[in-house]
Amino acid sequence: MRPAQAIVAFLLFAPGLAAAQSNPSAQDILNALKPRQEAIGAVRGLRPASAPAPAADSRPQPAASVDPAHVVTAAMQADAANQPSIDLTVQFAFGSADLTPAAARALDELGKALTDPDLAGSRIRIEGHTDTVGTRPYNQTLSERRADTVVEYLNERFHVPAERLQAVGVGEDGLLVPTPDQTLEPRNRRVHVVNLDG
């Protein structure tokens, strides 16, 4: 068997291992979040040159009030498109903001990256995203709680100063994978990290 065939065969028969390695390492995160001039060419494949535009959402928008400190506006999204960023799969307990052991491992890598001297002074936005299961207001609130949990974890475990971190909830807006309402899509349940000083 040729080496390439052996690798393909290994990945086909060891899907759990491949899934466990889906999140980037601290070094990958560091490279992705470095200011553009430092990171050019360093992380090809981690972040597309231009993220796909979110699908237009024809569902009625809620009239419920939302904490403005937790909301990403269209202007903020447009600005973030030009900033270094990375998506992380952070697994929470279903319908809650409780971190799972897998989430803690992913956030440990993020914490290591954010405490590296290359990023130590950068302001970082932590965006919580959900899929479309549940109501829009529920998902908005859940995404805010999850973003807050990530910020608290980074502050408590890695001593990343709270003034460097901005937690925002995106809810089911800005879907990575456009889906209809009430669709389970794990890739949409993610944490998007943006270097605001990049």
C-alpha positions as CSV (number, residue, x, y, z in Angstrom):
1,M,0.0,0.0,0.0
2,R,1.3,3.4,-0.9
3,P,1.8,6.0,1.8
4,A,-1.1,8.2,0.5
5,Q,-3.4,5.3,0.4
6,A,-2.4,4.3,3.9
7,I,-3.2,7.8,5.2
8,V,-6.6,7.8,3.5
9,A,-7.4,4.4,4.8
10,F,-6.4,5.5,8.3
11,L,-8.7,8.5,8.2
12,L,-11.6,6.5,6.9
13,F,-11.3,3.9,9.7
14,A,-10.4,6.4,12.5
15,P,-13.0,9.2,12.1
16,G,-13.1,9.8,15.9
17,L,-9.5,10.8,15.8
18,A,-9.9,13.1,12.9
19,A,-12.9,14.8,14.6
20,A,-11.0,15.2,17.8
21,Q,-8.3,17.2,15.9
22,S,-10.8,19.6,14.3
23,N,-9.9,22.6,16.4
24,P,-6.6,24.4,15.7
25,S,-3.7,24.4,18.1
26,A,-2.6,27.5,20.1
27,Q,0.1,28.2,17.4
28,D,-2.5,28.0,14.6
29,I,-4.8,30.4,16.6
30,L,-1.9,32.7,17.2
31,N,-0.9,32.8,13.5
32,A,-4.6,33.4,12.5
33,L,-5.0,36.3,14.9
34,K,-1.7,38.1,14.4
35,P,-2.1,41.4,12.7
36,R,-2.2,41.0,8.9
37,Q,1.3,42.1,8.1
38,E,2.7,39.5,10.5
39,A,0.4,36.7,9.5
40,I,0.5,36.9,5.7
41,G,0.9,33.4,4.3
42,A,1.3,31.9,7.8
43,V,-2.0,30.1,8.1
44,R,-3.2,29.2,4.6
45,G,-6.3,27.0,4.9
46,L,-7.4,28.1,8.4
47,R,-9.4,31.0,7.2
48,P,-10.7,31.6,3.7
49,A,-9.6,34.8,2.0
50,S,-13.2,36.0,2.1
51,A,-15.9,34.4,4.2
52,P,-19.1,33.5,2.4
53,A,-21.8,36.1,2.8
54,P,-24.5,35.1,5.2
55,A,-27.7,33.9,3.5
56,A,-30.5,36.4,3.5
57,D,-32.9,35.6,6.3
58,S,-36.6,36.0,5.3
59,R,-37.9,35.0,8.8
60,P,-39.6,37.7,10.8
61,Q,-37.3,39.6,13.1
62,P,-38.1,39.7,16.8
63,A,-39.2,42.9,18.4
64,A,-37.7,41.8,21.7
65,S,-35.0,44.1,23.2
66,V,-31.5,42.8,23.3
67,D,-28.6,44.0,25.4
68,P,-26.7,46.3,22.9
69,A,-23.4,45.4,24.5
70,H,-23.8,41.9,23.2
71,V,-24.9,42.6,19.7
72,V,-22.8,42.5,16.6
73,T,-24.1,45.2,14.2
74,A,-23.8,45.0,10.4
75,A,-21.0,47.7,10.6
76,M,-19.1,45.5,13.1
77,Q,-19.4,42.5,10.9
78,A,-18.1,44.4,7.9
79,D,-15.2,45.7,10.0
80,A,-14.4,42.2,11.3
81,A,-14.2,40.9,7.7
82,N,-11.0,42.9,7.4
83,Q,-9.6,41.7,10.8
84,P,-7.7,38.6,11.6
85,S,-10.1,36.0,12.9
86,I,-10.7,32.3,13.4
87,D,-13.7,30.0,14.1
88,L,-13.5,27.5,17.0
89,T,-15.8,24.6,17.8
90,V,-16.6,25.1,21.4
91,Q,-19.0,22.4,22.6
92,F,-21.5,23.5,25.3
93,A,-24.0,21.3,27.0
94,F,-27.2,21.2,25.0
95,G,-29.3,24.4,25.4
96,S,-26.9,25.9,28.1
97,A,-23.7,27.9,28.5
98,D,-22.0,25.1,30.5
99,L,-18.6,24.1,29.0
100,T,-17.9,20.5,28.2
101,P,-14.5,19.0,28.6
102,A,-13.9,19.3,24.8
103,A,-14.9,23.0,25.1
104,A,-12.3,23.5,27.8
105,R,-9.6,21.9,25.7
106,A,-10.5,24.2,22.8
107,L,-10.5,27.3,25.0
108,D,-7.2,26.2,26.6
109,E,-5.6,26.5,23.2
110,L,-7.2,29.9,22.7
111,G,-6.0,31.0,26.1
112,K,-2.4,30.0,25.3
113,A,-2.6,32.0,22.1
114,L,-4.0,35.1,23.7
115,T,-1.3,35.2,26.4
116,D,1.5,34.9,23.8
117,P,3.5,38.2,23.6
118,D,2.5,38.6,20.0
119,L,-1.2,39.0,21.0
120,A,-0.8,40.1,24.7
121,G,-2.0,43.7,24.0
122,S,-4.6,43.0,21.4
123,R,-8.3,43.6,22.0
124,I,-10.3,40.4,21.1
125,R,-14.0,40.0,20.3
126,I,-15.6,36.7,21.2
127,E,-18.7,36.1,19.1
128,G,-21.1,33.3,20.1
129,H,-23.1,31.7,17.3
130,T,-25.9,29.2,17.3
131,D,-27.7,27.1,14.8
132,T,-31.4,27.7,13.9
133,V,-33.0,25.3,16.4
134,G,-35.1,27.2,18.8
135,T,-36.6,30.7,18.6
136,R,-34.6,33.6,17.4
137,P,-34.8,35.5,20.8
138,Y,-33.8,32.3,22.6
139,N,-30.8,31.7,20.4
140,Q,-29.7,35.4,20.8
141,T,-29.8,35.1,24.5
142,L,-28.0,31.7,24.5
143,S,-25.3,33.0,22.2
144,E,-24.7,36.0,24.6
145,R,-24.5,33.7,27.6
146,R,-22.0,31.4,25.8
147,A,-19.8,34.3,24.7
148,D,-19.8,35.5,28.3
149,T,-18.8,32.1,29.5
150,V,-15.8,32.0,27.1
151,V,-14.7,35.5,28.3
152,E,-15.0,34.4,32.0
153,Y,-13.0,31.2,31.3
154,L,-10.2,33.1,29.6
155,N,-10.2,35.7,32.4
156,E,-10.2,33.2,35.2
157,R,-7.9,30.5,33.8
158,F,-5.5,32.6,31.8
159,H,-5.8,36.0,33.4
160,V,-6.6,37.6,30.1
161,P,-7.8,41.1,31.3
162,A,-11.5,41.6,30.9
163,E,-10.9,45.0,29.2
164,R,-9.2,43.2,26.4
165,L,-12.2,40.9,25.7
166,Q,-15.6,41.8,24.2
167,A,-18.3,39.2,24.4
168,V,-21.1,39.5,21.8
169,G,-23.9,37.2,20.9
170,V,-24.8,36.7,17.2
171,G,-27.5,34.1,17.7
172,E,-28.4,32.5,14.5
173,D,-27.4,35.5,12.3
174,G,-24.3,35.0,10.2
175,L,-24.7,31.3,9.7
176,L,-21.5,29.6,8.5
177,V,-23.7,27.0,6.7
178,P,-27.0,28.5,5.5
179,T,-29.9,26.3,6.7
180,P,-33.6,26.6,7.1
181,D,-35.3,27.3,10.5
182,Q,-35.1,24.5,13.1
183,T,-32.1,22.7,11.5
184,L,-29.4,21.1,13.6
185,E,-26.1,22.1,12.1
186,P,-23.1,21.7,14.4
187,R,-20.9,23.9,12.2
188,N,-23.1,26.9,13.0
189,R,-22.6,26.4,16.7
190,R,-19.3,28.1,17.0
191,V,-17.2,30.8,18.6
192,H,-15.7,33.3,16.2
193,V,-12.7,35.1,17.5
194,V,-11.7,38.5,16.0
195,N,-8.5,40.5,16.7
196,L,-9.9,44.1,16.8
197,D,-6.4,45.5,16.6
198,G,-5.4,43.4,13.5
